[in-house]
Each structure stands twice: as C-alpha cells, then as structure tokens.
C-alpha cells in the first residue's frame, strides 16, 4: 500500500523528491513535473496494483477493459534507472535506456476501492491489529489498479 496515499515514478538517481508532483497530485489526483510522476491513490487500507509497461513506441490502443485515461505526462530518466513506489515505502526498479519518455497513465477501481475499504473497515472491527491487514488484503486486493505505459519521446 502506498505510504501517504502516494505512488511515485521517477529516475532512481533523481534523489529526494522536492514534493512538487505530490502537492499537485493532492489537488488533481495525477500529476507530473517532468522529473517525477505522482498519483494520489483513492484509499490507504487496501493494496494497490500498478503495472509499469515499457513500449518501443506510442501504443495505438488503450488497455482492454474499463480503464480511465490516459493521463498524458512526460518523464526524464537520464540514468536509465526508474523507481516506482512510495516516497517512504517499498519501491521496485526498472532499467530503461536513458532519456525522456512519454507516459500514459490509466486507472480503474478508485471509487470501488474506497467503498470496499469503508465496508471492510466496519466489518473487520472485531479482528485484532495483526489480523486486520491480512484480511483487508485478502478481501480487497486488486480493486484499485494502475497501468503506466512509457515509451521514448520523439
């Protein structure tokens, strides 16, 4: 689950975020500065899935299914090392050719995840602290999802 409800994508060698993308995402849900992309996820009780897809050129079709988007952004990655994660949480890395990328970000399940999180919070009040996160993940995982597609900027 993203810490502080933020999911970020940036060049791993960019260093600490200046917070500009995160501040903008708190206003508009998805924002980018060219150096960083930030997504304010809808809730912080359930796991959030994010797929990062590297394309050799701009995709011509959206992902199949009921996705919202795309949000169109750009991202500089001079080191070729991308970091997808939370500002203070876990992250995964992806190696790409150094350069500037065009990005399309899609999402689904945001409002559904909020509703399920509220419902499960009420239903699982009787569980102990160690039991609750496992049960939230079991019953609520995979609802809020993101696809981040990137390809070299031309």
Residue pairs with C-beta under 8 A, 6 or more apart in sequence:
1 44
1 45
1 46
1 47
1 48
1 89
2 39
2 41
2 44
2 48
2 85
2 86
2 89
3 86
3 87
3 88
3 89
4 22
4 44
4 86
4 87
4 88
5 40
5 41
5 42
5 43
5 44
6 22
6 25
6 38
6 39
6 40
6 41
6 86
6 87
7 38
7 39
7 41
7 48
7 50
7 84
7 85
7 86
7 146
8 17
8 21
8 22
8 36
8 37
8 38
8 39
8 83
8 84
8 85
8 86
8 87
9 36
9 37
9 52
9 75
9 82
9 83
9 84
9 103
9 148
10 17
10 35
10 36
10 37
10 75
10 82
10 83
11 35
11 75
11 76
11 77
11 78
11 79
11 81
11 82
11 83
12 79
12 81
12 82
12 83
12 93
13 78
13 79
13 81
14 35
14 36
17 36
17 87
20 33
20 36
21 31
21 32
21 33
21 35
21 36
21 37
21 38
22 38
22 40
22 87
24 31
24 33
24 38
25 31
25 38
25 39
25 40
26 40
29 39
29 40
30 37
30 38
30 39
30 40
30 71
30 73
30 105
30 107
31 37
31 38
32 38
32 73
32 74
32 75
32 103
34 74
34 75
34 76
35 75
35 76
36 75
37 73
37 75
37 103
37 105
37 148
39 105
39 107
39 146
41 48
41 110
41 144
42 110
42 111
42 113
42 114
42 144
43 113
43 114
43 117
43 144
45 117
45 120
45 121
45 136
45 140
46 113
46 116
46 117
46 120
46 136
46 137
46 140
46 141
46 143
46 144
47 136
47 137
47 140
47 141
47 142
48 113
48 144
48 145
48 146
49 141
49 142
49 144
49 145
49 146
50 84
50 145
50 146
50 147
50 148
51 145
51 146
51 147
51 148
52 82
52 84
52 92
52 94
52 148
52 150
53 147
53 148
53 149
53 150
54 94
54 96
54 150
54 151
55 149
55 150
55 151
56 151
56 152
57 151
57 152
57 154
58 102
58 151
59 104
59 149
59 151
62 69
62 70
62 106
63 106
63 147
65 108
66 108
67 106
67 107
67 108
67 147
68 106
68 107
68 108
68 110
69 104
69 105
69 106
69 107
70 104
70 105
70 106
70 149
71 104
71 105
71 106
72 102
72 103
72 104
73 102
73 103
73 104
73 105
74 100
74 101
74 102
74 103
74 153
75 100
75 101
75 103
75 150
76 99
76 100
76 101
77 96
77 98
77 99
77 100
77 101
78 98
78 99
79 98
80 95
80 96
80 97
80 98
80 99
81 93
81 94
81 95
81 96
82 93
82 94
82 95
82 96
83 91
83 92
83 93
84 91
84 92
84 93
84 94
84 148
85 91
85 92
96 150
97 152
99 152
99 153
100 152
100 153
101 150
101 151
101 152
101 153
102 150
102 151
102 152
102 153
103 148
103 149
103 150
104 148
104 149
104 150
105 146
105 147
105 148
105 149
106 146
106 147
106 148
106 149
107 144
107 145
107 146
107 147
108 144
108 145
109 143
109 144
109 145
110 144
112 143
112 144
113 140
113 143
113 144
116 139
116 140
116 143
117 136
117 140
120 135
120 136
120 139
120 140
124 132
124 135
124 136
127 135
